[in-house]
Amino acid sequence: MSSTQLFLLTINGTQGQASLEQTRAIHNATAGAPANIATAQSLGDLSHSVFVPVQDEKGEFFIMDVWNDMEGLNQFFSNPHVQEQAGQIFATRDPVVWTPANDIFHYSLLAPAGKNERFLGVVRGTVSSKEQARKTMDAATSNGLSKARKLGAISHQNFFRMGGESLEFLGVEVWYSLEGAFAYYGDPAFGEQFHGMYTAEPASWILQRPEGTWSEW
């Protein structure tokens, strides 16, 4: 049964095919096939998007889905056929379900007319505590909001890995300007704000939509 709770599923790893074009063909024939889309949607999959890093040396590939039914998500991915298809898209993969951290400052703004490109700034790492993460992200995001918006920011969301007391954190920002995202994140003062928040250096990416026609919804 669906609910008002939303869940973010991220799957990132290395491509299972020799080229991005081959990965596109496999993706559209498996996860993006009309019958599979219909099944996923019937079980609570609200959206499905694909991304690759702007600066990519490892052949990484990202899938981001938003679900509103954990039972449906588990049912869908427990299907051996679905797992087999995922193994064709990815050589290695790390699927994780995240729940929104709505007590941390977040925002969603409309993009100006004509600003149709989309890029994601993503950070993932283990934090020292949820309270420390909340205080740090509240300050960094709210203090930087005006600057980020002028440079092309659209939204900022925070998540924690689902399950128990996990301290693994995910931050996702959407931008309409790649140059703006690089300028914002490249400012040394930006990184200094997060000293003490993470237990180790977090992983981070700037992602873009890959070229070609991909099955998304």
N, CA and C of each residue as an Amber inpcrd file, in Angstrom:
protein
   651
   0.8490000  -1.1960000   0.0000000   0.0000000   0.0000000   0.0000000
   0.8800000   1.2390000   0.0000000   0.6230000   2.1760000  -0.9000000
   1.4080000   3.4010000  -0.9680000   1.0770000   4.3040000   0.2150000
   1.9750000   5.2600000   0.4960000   1.7850000   6.1560000   1.6200000
   2.2900000   7.5310000   1.2350000   2.2100000   8.4570000   2.2040000
   2.7320000   9.7970000   1.9520000   4.2390000   9.8510000   2.1540000
   4.8440000   8.7880000   2.6490000   6.2910000   8.7400000   2.8220000
   6.9630000   8.4330000   1.4950000   7.9660000   9.2150000   1.1540000
   8.7270000   8.9710000  -0.0660000  10.0940000   8.4060000   0.2820000
  10.6050000   7.5740000  -0.6000000  11.8990000   6.9430000  -0.4300000
  12.7150000   7.1680000  -1.6970000  13.9960000   7.4710000  -1.5180000
  14.8930000   7.6360000  -2.6510000  15.7570000   6.3920000  -2.7820000
  15.7050000   5.7600000  -3.9430000  16.5830000   4.6330000  -4.2460000
  17.6870000   5.1310000  -5.1650000  18.9270000   4.9800000  -4.7210000
  20.0690000   5.2790000  -5.5930000  20.7880000   3.9780000  -5.9140000
  21.1620000   3.8430000  -7.1660000  22.0080000   2.7200000  -7.5900000
  23.1600000   3.3320000  -8.3670000  24.3500000   3.2270000  -7.8380000
  25.4980000   3.7350000  -8.5770000  26.5750000   2.6600000  -8.6310000
  27.3080000   2.7010000  -9.6970000  28.3620000   1.7110000  -9.8960000
  29.0400000   1.9460000 -11.2280000  29.6620000   0.9130000 -11.7400000
  30.3310000   1.0090000 -13.0350000  29.4730000   0.3360000 -14.1000000
  29.5640000   0.8730000 -15.2950000  28.7550000   0.3580000 -16.3930000
  29.1250000  -1.0850000 -16.7330000  28.0930000  -1.8440000 -17.0700000
  28.2970000  -3.2380000 -17.4220000  28.6030000  -3.4630000 -18.8820000
  28.5880000  -2.3910000 -19.6710000  28.8400000  -2.4980000 -21.1000000
  30.0960000  -1.7120000 -21.4700000  30.6030000  -1.9490000 -22.6630000
  31.8690000  -1.3470000 -23.0780000  31.7410000   0.1370000 -23.3730000
  30.5360000   0.6220000 -23.6670000  30.3430000   2.0290000 -23.9830000
  29.0340000   2.5050000 -23.3890000  28.9060000   3.8260000 -23.2560000
  27.6730000   4.3940000 -22.7260000  26.5100000   4.1310000 -23.6710000
  26.7670000   4.1220000 -24.9580000  25.7040000   3.8480000 -25.9210000
  25.1830000   2.4150000 -25.7590000  26.0730000   1.4710000 -25.5060000
  25.6340000   0.0920000 -25.2600000  24.8600000  -0.0080000 -23.9500000
  25.3020000   0.7470000 -22.9430000  24.5730000   0.7780000 -21.6760000
  23.1760000   1.3520000 -21.8780000  23.0740000   2.3940000 -22.7190000
  21.7680000   2.9850000 -23.0190000  20.8420000   1.9520000 -23.6560000
  21.3650000   1.1950000 -24.6160000  20.5390000   0.1990000 -25.2970000
  20.0520000  -0.8730000 -24.3270000  20.9440000  -1.3470000 -23.4540000
  20.5560000  -2.3690000 -22.4740000  19.5630000  -1.8000000 -21.4750000
  19.8180000  -0.5990000 -21.0040000  18.9010000   0.0310000 -20.0440000
  17.4970000   0.1580000 -20.6230000  17.3980000   0.6600000 -21.8520000
  16.0800000   0.8830000 -22.4520000  15.3540000  -0.4140000 -22.7730000
  16.1320000  -1.4940000 -22.9800000  15.5280000  -2.7880000 -23.2870000
  15.1650000  -3.5780000 -22.0380000  15.6530000  -3.1450000 -20.8820000
  15.3990000  -3.8700000 -19.6260000  14.6170000  -2.9840000 -18.6640000
  15.3080000  -2.1870000 -17.8540000  14.6240000  -1.3170000 -16.8870000
  13.6670000  -0.3630000 -17.5710000  14.0080000   0.0840000 -18.7840000
  13.1830000   1.0540000 -19.4860000  12.1820000   0.4700000 -20.4550000
  12.0220000  -0.8520000 -20.4790000  11.0280000  -1.4750000 -21.3500000
   9.6230000  -1.1300000 -20.8460000   8.6730000  -0.8990000 -21.7370000
   7.3300000  -0.4850000 -21.3160000   6.6940000  -1.4030000 -20.2690000
   6.8420000  -2.7130000 -20.4270000   6.2220000  -3.6320000 -19.4630000
   6.8510000  -3.4940000 -18.0790000   8.1770000  -3.3170000 -18.0430000
   8.8600000  -3.1610000 -16.7580000   8.5130000  -1.8230000 -16.1150000
   8.3780000  -0.7740000 -16.9290000   7.9730000   0.5240000 -16.3970000
   6.5910000   0.4140000 -15.7620000   5.6730000  -0.2270000 -16.4410000
   4.3070000  -0.3700000 -15.9320000   4.2910000  -1.1350000 -14.6130000
   5.0970000  -2.1930000 -14.5290000   5.1470000  -2.9750000 -13.2870000
   5.7080000  -2.1400000 -12.1500000   6.8230000  -1.4440000 -12.4060000
   7.4320000  -0.6160000 -11.3630000   6.4710000   0.4680000 -10.8910000
   5.8110000   1.1290000 -11.8280000   4.8720000   2.1830000 -11.4550000
   3.7020000   1.6370000 -10.6500000   3.2470000   0.4460000 -10.9870000
   2.1210000  -0.1430000 -10.2620000   2.4870000  -0.4820000  -8.8200000
   3.7900000  -0.6210000  -8.5610000   4.2670000  -0.9760000  -7.2200000
   4.7460000   0.2330000  -6.4270000   4.6660000   1.4300000  -7.0340000
   5.0000000   2.6300000  -6.2790000   6.2050000   3.4080000  -6.7440000
   6.7420000   3.0880000  -7.9100000   7.8890000   3.8330000  -8.4500000
   7.3710000   5.0940000  -9.1330000   7.6260000   6.2500000  -8.5370000
   7.0890000   7.5130000  -9.0500000   7.9680000   8.1470000 -10.1110000
   9.2780000   7.9430000 -10.0270000  10.1660000   8.5390000 -11.0220000
  11.4320000   7.7130000 -11.1470000  12.0420000   7.7940000 -12.3170000
  13.2460000   7.0310000 -12.6340000  14.1160000   7.9090000 -13.5260000
  15.3190000   8.2390000 -13.0600000  16.2220000   9.1010000 -13.8090000
  17.6110000   8.4980000 -13.8420000  18.3500000   8.7840000 -14.9180000
  19.7050000   8.2580000 -15.0590000  20.6850000   9.4170000 -15.2080000
  21.8970000   9.2110000 -14.6810000  22.9210000  10.2440000 -14.6920000
  24.3010000   9.6200000 -14.8540000  25.2220000  10.4380000 -15.3220000
  26.6380000  10.0770000 -15.3540000  27.4230000  11.2710000 -14.8200000
  28.6130000  11.0450000 -14.2590000  29.4140000  12.1750000 -13.7820000
  29.8630000  13.0710000 -14.9300000  29.9020000  14.3680000 -14.6610000
  30.4050000  15.3280000 -15.6450000  31.8670000  15.0370000 -15.9500000
  32.6270000  14.7580000 -14.9180000  34.0260000  14.3740000 -15.0640000
  34.1360000  12.8960000 -14.7020000  34.2150000  12.0560000 -15.7150000
  34.1020000  10.6090000 -15.4930000  35.3300000   9.8840000 -16.0170000
  36.0680000   9.2710000 -15.1080000  37.2240000   8.4780000 -15.4900000
  37.0170000   7.0010000 -15.1830000  35.9010000   6.6650000 -14.5420000
  35.6870000   5.2980000 -14.0750000  34.5360000   4.5880000 -14.7740000
  33.8560000   5.2460000 -15.7060000  32.6990000   4.6290000 -16.3360000
  31.5460000   4.4510000 -15.3710000  31.3370000   5.4370000 -14.4820000
  30.2740000   5.3300000 -13.4860000  28.9050000   5.6220000 -14.1100000
  27.8880000   5.0670000 -13.4760000  26.5160000   5.2220000 -13.9430000
  25.6110000   5.2810000 -12.7250000  24.6400000   6.1800000 -12.7490000
  23.7500000   6.3950000 -11.6080000  22.2960000   6.2610000 -12.0400000
  21.5120000   5.5870000 -11.2110000  20.0570000   5.5610000 -11.3420000
  19.4790000   6.1120000 -10.0490000  18.4950000   7.0110000 -10.1760000
  17.7980000   7.5470000  -9.0070000  16.3060000   7.3800000  -9.2090000
  15.6790000   6.6600000  -8.2880000  14.2390000   6.4290000  -8.3170000
  13.6140000   6.9960000  -7.0470000  12.4130000   7.5140000  -7.1580000
  11.6210000   7.9060000  -5.9860000  10.4200000   6.9770000  -5.9000000
  10.2660000   6.3300000  -4.7470000   9.1680000   5.3920000  -4.5020000
   8.3020000   5.9060000  -3.3630000   7.0510000   5.4760000  -3.3480000
   6.1800000   5.7850000  -2.2080000   5.6520000   4.5200000  -1.5430000
   6.2830000   3.3920000  -1.8170000   5.8200000   2.1200000  -1.2410000
   7.0240000   1.1910000  -1.0730000   7.4750000   1.0140000   0.1650000
   8.6350000   0.1580000   0.4130000   8.3260000  -1.3090000   0.1140000
   7.1080000  -1.7380000   0.4050000   6.7480000  -3.1230000   0.0950000
   6.8190000  -3.3570000  -1.4070000   6.3270000  -2.3850000  -2.1680000
   6.3880000  -2.5020000  -3.6130000   7.8120000  -2.4980000  -4.1290000
   8.6560000  -1.6360000  -3.5620000  10.0640000  -1.5920000  -3.9490000
  10.7300000  -2.9390000  -3.6960000  10.5160000  -3.4820000  -2.4980000
  11.1270000  -4.7670000  -2.1560000  10.6050000  -5.8870000  -3.0540000
   9.3190000  -5.8380000  -3.3510000   8.7430000  -6.8630000  -4.2280000
   9.3600000  -6.7920000  -5.6180000   9.5050000  -5.5730000  -6.1330000
  10.0350000  -5.4040000  -7.4830000  11.4700000  -5.9170000  -7.5750000
  12.3080000  -5.5400000  -6.6160000  13.7210000  -5.8900000  -6.7120000
  14.0410000  -7.2930000  -6.1770000  13.0550000  -7.9560000  -5.5930000
  13.2670000  -9.3500000  -5.2060000  13.0720000 -10.2990000  -6.3830000
  12.5840000  -9.7570000  -7.4900000  12.3760000 -10.5640000  -8.6960000
  13.7270000 -10.9110000  -9.3150000  14.0740000 -12.1820000  -9.4560000
  15.3690000 -12.5640000 -10.0290000  15.5940000 -12.0040000 -11.4300000
  14.5210000 -11.8450000 -12.1820000  14.6550000 -11.3050000 -13.5350000
  15.1120000  -9.8490000 -13.4930000  14.5870000  -9.0880000 -12.5230000
  15.0040000  -7.6960000 -12.3600000  16.4730000  -7.6260000 -11.9700000
  16.8900000  -8.5060000 -11.0650000  18.2900000  -8.5400000 -10.6500000
  19.2070000  -8.9230000 -11.8120000  18.7590000  -9.8410000 -12.6290000
  19.5420000 -10.2410000 -13.8040000  19.7020000  -9.0620000 -14.7650000
  18.6420000  -8.3120000 -14.9550000  18.7160000  -7.1540000 -15.8480000
  19.6350000  -6.0790000 -15.2830000  19.5830000  -5.8710000 -13.9640000
  20.4680000  -4.8890000 -13.3460000  21.9280000  -5.2790000 -13.5350000
  22.1830000  -6.5940000 -13.5400000  23.5380000  -7.0820000 -13.7580000
  24.0390000  -6.8410000 -15.1660000  23.1290000  -6.6050000 -16.0960000
  23.5350000  -6.2500000 -17.4540000  23.8550000  -4.7590000 -17.5720000
  23.1560000  -3.9550000 -16.7880000  23.3890000  -2.5100000 -16.8190000
  24.6630000  -2.1540000 -16.0610000  24.8720000  -2.7900000 -14.9220000
  26.0080000  -2.4900000 -14.0510000  26.9780000  -3.6650000 -13.9830000
  28.2820000  -3.3550000 -14.0240000  29.2940000  -4.3700000 -13.7180000
  29.4060000  -4.5250000 -12.2040000  29.4020000  -3.4120000 -11.4930000
  29.3200000  -3.3850000 -10.0300000  28.2600000  -2.3590000  -9.6670000
  27.5400000  -2.5940000  -8.5910000  26.4850000  -1.6520000  -8.2240000
  26.2750000  -1.6410000  -6.7160000  25.7930000  -0.5050000  -6.2440000
  25.5520000  -0.3030000  -4.8130000  24.1640000   0.3080000  -4.6470000
  23.1350000  -0.5260000  -4.5110000  21.7820000   0.0100000  -4.3160000
  21.5360000   0.3780000  -2.8500000  21.0190000   1.5810000  -2.6360000
  20.7490000   2.0500000  -1.2720000  19.4080000   2.7730000  -1.2700000
  18.6130000   2.5360000  -0.2340000  17.3560000   3.2570000  -0.0390000
  17.5830000   4.3160000   1.0380000  17.1290000   5.5480000   0.7470000
  17.3150000   6.6860000   1.6440000  15.9630000   7.2620000   2.0330000
  15.8960000   7.7820000   3.2600000  14.6880000   8.4690000   3.7160000
  15.0020000   9.9520000   3.9060000  14.0710000  10.8250000   3.5570000
  14.3230000  12.2630000   3.6740000  14.5830000  12.6850000   5.1230000
  15.5600000  13.5640000   5.2930000  15.8350000  14.1690000   6.6030000
  15.1550000  15.5310000   6.6030000  13.8590000  15.5260000   6.8340000
  13.0680000  16.7460000   6.6810000  13.3010000  17.7580000   7.7920000
  14.0110000  17.3550000   8.8590000  14.3070000  18.3020000   9.9290000
  15.5420000  19.1490000   9.6170000  16.2150000  18.8550000   8.4750000
  17.3530000  19.6630000   8.0360000  16.8650000  20.6220000   6.9630000
  17.3760000  21.8440000   6.9850000  16.9230000  22.8690000   6.0450000
  17.0530000  22.3860000   4.6090000  15.9700000  22.5240000   3.8510000
  15.9580000  22.1240000   2.4470000  15.0690000  23.1090000   1.6890000
  15.2110000  23.1300000   0.3730000  14.4160000  24.0590000  -0.4160000
  14.1970000  23.5180000  -1.8130000  13.1800000  24.0410000  -2.4710000
  12.8760000  23.7190000  -3.8620000  12.3160000  24.9680000  -4.5130000
  13.0300000  25.4820000  -5.5320000  12.6520000  26.7170000  -6.2030000
  12.3650000  26.4400000  -7.6740000  11.5780000  27.3010000  -8.2890000
  11.3210000  27.1790000  -9.7190000  12.5260000  27.6840000 -10.5030000
  12.8030000  27.0550000 -11.6290000  13.8760000  27.5170000 -12.4980000
  13.3840000  28.6910000 -13.3360000  14.2450000  29.6710000 -13.6130000
  13.8490000  30.7740000 -14.4920000  13.5120000  30.2580000 -15.8910000
  12.6960000  30.9970000 -16.6110000  12.3180000  30.6140000 -17.9630000
  13.5520000  30.4330000 -18.8350000  13.5530000  29.3510000 -19.5960000
  14.6460000  29.0860000 -20.5170000  15.8310000  28.3620000 -19.9230000
  15.8380000  28.1850000 -18.6090000  16.9460000  27.4790000 -17.9520000
  16.5670000  26.0060000 -17.8380000  16.8100000  25.2520000 -18.8900000
  16.2670000  23.8970000 -18.9860000  17.2830000  22.7870000 -18.7220000
  18.5520000  23.1160000 -18.6110000  19.5340000  22.0780000 -18.3160000
  19.4720000  21.7280000 -16.8330000  19.8430000  20.4720000 -16.5080000
  19.8120000  20.0310000 -15.1250000  21.0960000  19.2680000 -14.7840000
  21.6690000  19.6330000 -13.6470000  22.8660000  18.9820000 -13.1280000
  22.6450000  18.7140000 -11.6460000  23.2310000  17.6530000 -11.1510000
  23.0880000  17.2920000  -9.7420000  24.4340000  17.4090000  -9.0420000
  24.4220000  18.0530000  -7.8820000  25.5580000  18.0050000  -6.9800000
  25.2230000  17.0230000  -5.8740000  26.0380000  15.9700000  -5.7280000
  25.7280000  14.8960000  -4.7830000  26.9150000  14.6880000  -3.8470000
  26.6390000  14.5710000  -2.5510000  27.6700000  14.2410000  -1.5720000
  27.1520000  13.0920000  -0.7140000  28.0460000  12.1540000  -0.3980000
  27.6560000  10.9750000   0.3790000  28.7780000  10.6170000   1.3400000
  28.4350000  10.4960000   2.6180000  29.4440000  10.1250000   3.6020000
  28.8220000   9.8550000   4.9540000  29.5950000   9.2920000   5.8460000
  29.1520000   8.9960000   7.2040000  29.4330000  10.1940000   8.0970000
  28.4300000  10.6120000   8.8500000  28.5640000  11.7850000   9.7030000
  28.8250000  11.3680000  11.1440000  29.3370000  12.3090000  11.9120000
  29.6600000  12.0080000  13.3100000  28.3990000  11.8210000  14.1450000
  27.3440000  12.5720000  13.8140000  26.0490000  12.4000000  14.4740000
  24.9980000  13.1050000  13.6380000  23.7450000  12.6980000  13.7920000
  22.6770000  13.3450000  13.0420000  22.4820000  14.7770000  13.5010000
  22.6760000  15.0340000  14.7800000  22.5150000  16.3890000  15.2840000
  23.5920000  17.3030000  14.7260000  24.8340000  16.8100000  14.6690000
  25.9130000  17.6040000  14.0890000  25.6490000  17.8710000  12.6150000
  25.1640000  16.8500000  11.9060000  24.8430000  17.0240000  10.4940000
  23.7470000  18.0610000  10.3160000  22.7430000  18.0140000  11.1610000
  21.6380000  18.9740000  11.0530000  22.1420000  20.3980000  11.2530000
  22.9180000  20.6130000  12.3020000  23.4130000  21.9580000  12.5870000
  24.3060000  22.4690000  11.4610000  25.2100000  21.6020000  10.9960000
  26.1550000  22.0120000   9.9640000  25.4480000  22.3000000   8.6470000
  24.5570000  21.3790000   8.2220000  23.8730000  21.5620000   6.9440000
  22.8740000  22.7130000   7.0070000  22.1980000  22.8860000   8.1430000
  21.2970000  24.0250000   8.2930000  22.0430000  25.3290000   8.0250000
  23.1890000  25.4670000   8.6590000  23.9590000  26.7000000   8.5360000
  24.5100000  26.8710000   7.1260000  25.1280000  25.8120000   6.5950000
  25.7760000  25.9120000   5.2860000  24.7610000  26.1850000   4.1800000
  23.6330000  25.4820000   4.2250000  22.6460000  25.6230000   3.1500000
  21.9180000  26.9530000   3.2290000  21.4900000  27.3350000   4.4200000
  20.7560000  28.6000000   4.5500000  21.6690000  29.7930000   4.2970000
  22.9040000  29.7430000   4.8030000  23.8220000  30.8660000   4.5970000
  24.2350000  31.0050000   3.1340000  24.2990000  29.8840000   2.4270000
  24.7470000  29.9210000   1.0400000  23.6350000  30.0110000   0.0210000
  22.3840000  30.0720000   0.4910000  21.2460000  29.9810000  -0.4230000
  21.2320000  31.1020000  -1.4670000  21.4080000  32.3370000  -1.0440000
  21.3400000  33.4520000  -1.9890000  22.4310000  33.3480000  -3.0530000
  23.6460000  33.0240000  -2.6110000  24.7590000  32.8730000  -3.5580000
  24.4930000  31.7140000  -4.5040000  24.0550000  30.5730000  -3.9500000
  23.8030000  29.3900000  -4.7780000  22.7190000  29.6750000  -5.8060000
  21.6740000  30.3850000  -5.3870000  20.5780000  30.6810000  -6.3180000
  21.0590000  31.5490000  -7.4730000  21.8670000  32.5460000  -7.1710000
  22.3820000  33.4190000  -8.2250000  23.2470000  32.6390000  -9.2140000
  23.8730000  31.5650000  -8.7420000  24.7370000  30.7560000  -9.5960000
  23.9820000  29.6300000 -10.3020000  22.6810000  29.4410000  -9.9650000
  21.8920000  28.4590000 -10.6990000  21.3280000  27.3100000  -9.9010000
  21.2760000  27.4120000  -8.5700000  20.7150000  26.3330000  -7.7570000
  19.1930000  26.3370000  -7.8370000  18.6150000  25.1310000  -7.8540000
  17.1570000  24.9720000  -7.8870000  16.6380000  24.3450000  -6.5940000
  17.3280000  23.3300000  -6.0990000  16.8200000  22.6450000  -4.9130000
  17.9510000  22.0150000  -4.1220000  17.6560000  21.7310000  -2.8630000
  18.5870000  21.0250000  -1.9790000  17.7710000  20.0830000  -1.0990000
  18.1910000  18.8150000  -1.0410000  17.5200000  17.8180000  -0.2020000
  18.5630000  17.0300000   0.5890000  18.1390000  16.5510000   1.7620000
  19.0080000  15.7750000   2.6510000  18.3670000  14.4300000   2.9500000
  19.1980000  13.3900000   3.0510000  18.6970000  12.0430000   3.3030000
  19.6460000  11.3050000   4.2540000  19.0890000  10.3390000   4.9650000
  19.8890000   9.3620000   5.6880000  19.5430000   7.9690000   5.1740000
  20.5400000   7.1180000   5.1870000  20.3260000   5.7450000   4.7340000
  19.2690000   5.0790000   5.6000000  18.3610000   4.3940000   4.9520000
  17.2660000   3.7430000   5.6690000  17.7840000   2.5420000   6.4520000
  17.2610000   2.3870000   7.6490000  17.5890000   1.1980000   8.4320000
  18.3280000   1.5270000   9.7120000  17.7100000   1.2190000  10.8430000
  18.3700000   1.3660000  12.1270000  18.7960000   2.7990000  12.3970000
  19.9790000   2.9150000  12.9470000  20.5160000   4.2270000  13.2970000
  21.6590000   4.6090000  12.3640000  21.5200000   4.3110000  11.1030000
  22.5840000   4.6000000  10.1480000  22.9310000   6.0810000  10.1610000
  24.2210000   6.3690000  10.1120000  24.7160000   7.7390000  10.0690000
  25.2490000   8.0820000   8.6870000  24.8590000   7.3040000   7.6720000
  25.2910000   7.6070000   6.3150000  24.3510000   8.6560000   5.7270000
  24.9340000   9.7370000   5.2640000  24.1940000  10.9170000   4.8260000
  24.3340000  11.0940000   3.3200000  23.2660000  11.5850000   2.6930000
  23.2760000  11.9070000   1.2710000  22.6830000  13.2970000   1.0840000
  23.4200000  14.1610000   0.3980000  22.9100000  15.4710000   0.0390000
  22.7870000  15.5720000  -1.4710000  21.6650000  16.0940000  -1.9560000
  21.4250000  16.1940000  -3.3980000  20.9630000  17.6070000  -3.7210000
  21.6820000  18.2740000  -4.6120000  21.2920000  19.5940000  -5.0860000
  21.0960000  19.5560000  -6.5940000  20.0820000  20.2550000  -7.0680000
  19.8070000  20.3510000  -8.4970000  20.1730000  21.7640000  -8.9580000
  20.8620000  21.8310000 -10.1120000  21.3280000  23.0930000 -10.6870000
  20.8790000  23.1920000 -12.1450000  20.7030000  24.4300000 -12.6240000
  20.4890000  24.6230000 -14.0550000  21.7450000  25.1560000 -14.7440000
  22.7900000  25.4150000 -13.9730000  24.0420000  25.9220000 -14.5360000
  25.2090000  25.0770000 -14.0560000  25.8890000  24.4210000 -14.9820000
  27.0710000  23.6340000 -14.6210000  28.1950000  24.5520000 -14.1550000
  28.3960000  25.6640000 -14.8400000  29.4460000  26.6020000 -14.4510000
  29.1820000  27.1500000 -13.0530000  27.9200000  27.4130000 -12.7530000
  27.5730000  27.9030000 -11.4310000  27.8540000  26.8850000 -10.3460000
  27.5310000  25.6190000 -10.6130000  27.7920000  24.5680000  -9.6290000
  29.2840000  24.4430000  -9.3560000  30.0890000  24.4690000 -10.4110000
  31.5380000  24.3840000 -10.2240000  32.0530000  25.5850000  -9.4300000
  31.5360000  26.7670000  -9.7200000  31.9750000  27.9580000  -9.0060000
  31.6070000  27.8910000  -7.5260000  30.4040000  27.4090000  -7.2430000
  29.9340000  27.3410000  -5.8530000  30.7340000  26.3230000  -5.0510000
  30.8570000  25.1190000  -5.5750000  31.5600000  24.0740000  -4.8480000
  33.0710000  24.2960000  -4.8300000  33.5750000  25.0410000  -5.8180000
  35.0140000  25.2560000  -5.8990000  35.5420000  26.3200000  -4.9680000
  34.6710000  27.0680000  -4.3370000  35.0980000  28.0910000  -3.3840000
  35.6560000  27.4000000  -2.1290000  36.9200000  27.6640000  -1.7530000
  37.4910000  27.0030000  -0.5630000  36.6470000  27.1920000   0.6880000
  35.9710000  28.3210000   0.7970000  35.1460000  28.5710000   1.9780000
  33.9700000  27.6120000   2.0670000  33.5330000  27.0960000   0.9060000
  32.4200000  26.1480000   0.9160000  32.7990000  24.8850000   1.6830000
  33.9310000  24.2740000   1.3450000  34.3440000  23.0410000   1.9970000
  34.6740000  23.2100000   3.4650000  35.1500000  24.3890000   3.8470000
  35.5340000  24.6210000   5.2460000  34.3490000  24.5330000   6.1940000
  33.1520000  24.7400000   5.6700000  31.9580000  24.7130000   6.5240000
  31.6640000  23.3370000   7.1080000  32.2200000  22.2800000   6.4760000
  31.8330000  20.9200000   6.8460000  32.8740000  20.2060000   7.7000000
  33.8820000  20.9410000   8.1540000  34.8740000  20.3380000   9.0370000
  34.1940000  19.8130000  10.3080000  34.4280000  18.5450000  10.6100000
  33.8520000  17.9380000  11.7990000  32.5180000  17.2610000  11.5790000
  31.9230000  17.4660000  10.4160000  30.6230000  16.8340000  10.1650000
  30.7840000  15.3650000   9.7910000  31.7790000  15.0590000   8.9610000
  31.9680000  13.7000000   8.4730000  33.0820000  12.9910000   9.2340000
  32.9520000  11.6760000   9.3520000  33.9920000  10.8960000  10.0130000
  35.1660000  10.6030000   9.0880000  34.9680000  10.7660000   7.7860000
  36.0220000  10.6040000   6.7760000  35.6150000  11.4460000   5.5760000
  36.5310000  11.6360000   4.6400000  36.2380000  12.4370000   3.4630000
  35.0600000  11.8340000   2.7020000  33.9970000  12.6130000   2.4810000
  32.8380000  12.0670000   1.7650000  33.1110000  11.9620000   0.2780000
  32.3530000  11.1120000  -0.3910000  32.3920000  11.0340000  -1.8500000
  31.4940000  12.1230000  -2.4100000  31.8710000  12.6890000  -3.5370000
  31.0460000  13.7310000  -4.1400000  31.1290000  13.6500000  -5.6550000
  30.0550000  14.0710000  -6.3010000  29.9590000  14.0410000  -7.7540000
  29.1610000  15.2480000  -8.2320000  29.4400000  15.6820000  -9.4540000
  28.5280000  16.5330000 -10.1950000  28.0470000  15.6970000 -11.3700000
  26.7400000  15.4850000 -11.4330000  26.1560000  14.5630000 -12.3960000
  25.3830000  15.3140000 -13.4710000  25.2860000  14.6860000 -14.6380000
  24.5060000  15.2290000 -15.7370000  23.7270000  14.1120000 -16.4160000
  22.7230000  14.4940000 -17.1700000  21.9900000  13.5260000 -17.9660000
  22.8850000  13.0580000 -19.1110000  22.9680000  11.7710000 -19.3720000
  23.8000000  11.2930000 -20.4840000  23.1620000  11.6190000 -21.8270000
  23.9820000  11.6510000 -22.8550000  23.4730000  11.9260000 -24.1990000
  22.6200000  10.7680000 -24.7010000  21.7620000  11.0560000 -25.6490000
  20.9090000  10.0210000 -26.2170000  19.5500000   9.9760000 -25.5500000
  18.6870000   9.1430000 -26.0850000  17.3300000   8.9930000 -25.5600000
  17.2830000   7.8410000 -24.5710000  16.9690000   8.1560000 -23.3320000
  16.8850000   7.1600000 -22.2570000  15.4430000   7.0590000 -21.7680000
  15.0210000   5.8620000 -21.4460000  13.6660000   5.6670000 -20.9140000
  13.6490000   6.1480000 -19.4640000  12.8990000   7.2100000 -19.2150000
  12.7370000   7.7530000 -17.8700000  11.2540000   8.0520000 -17.6660000
  10.8860000   8.2640000 -16.4110000   9.5150000   8.6710000 -16.1440000
   9.4530000   9.4880000 -14.8540000
